[in-house]
């Protein structure tokens, strides 16, 4: 299929890595559907509509009915679904200071929403005949890499996300749908903070290059934005 006809659906598209990826895929000629909670406030996304046929849609990934409705509204195949929306939760989630309500919210965004997106858009992904679900994870979800402890809410959510990715990669393989977990690096975003090591542009470009080079052996894998495999 011609590159110009390929369709990306991405969540959390209004800022940071999500916005960076939207820009890259638009420049590459993709059809892009950018989802975020408050499109009317997504000024940088709205500015892109002046130069590109970008579709911006309202979506709170914690609302499963809204996910289903969006799937009903979209009528074209989806070649790439990027689950980018994420929530870190309270920064102080150390032992003895874990807020159960916040923990459930972190899991709702980082884990459950990812599965619900895949389920709702299954037919769209199947129609693409070789689709990829790219899930923005974190090295903080790696058991092997955890040498610092703490961050219970976020770490556990990304570890759970990685488990979801692995199961999806097995269950959806017969439908020619791949699922990957991607660590975007420590990025200078609202979540990553100003002391982060790389820019949004570096992370986004690396992620797109990784996905452009996808091959079957990558299905179910956990990679960083430079394409290196990360230990579970």
Secondary structure, DSSP 8 states (H G I E B T S, - for coil): --GGG-EEEESSTTSHHHHHHHHHHHHTT-EEEEEES-GGG-HHHHHHTTTS--EEEE--TT-HHHHHHHHHH--S--SEEEE-------TT--TT---HHHHHHHHIIIIIHHHHHHHHTHHHHHHTSSEEEEEEE-GGG-TTT--S---HHHHHHHHHHHHHHHHHHHHSGGGTEEEEEEE--SBSSTTT-TT-SB-HHHHHHHHHHHHHT--GGGTT-EEETTS-B---
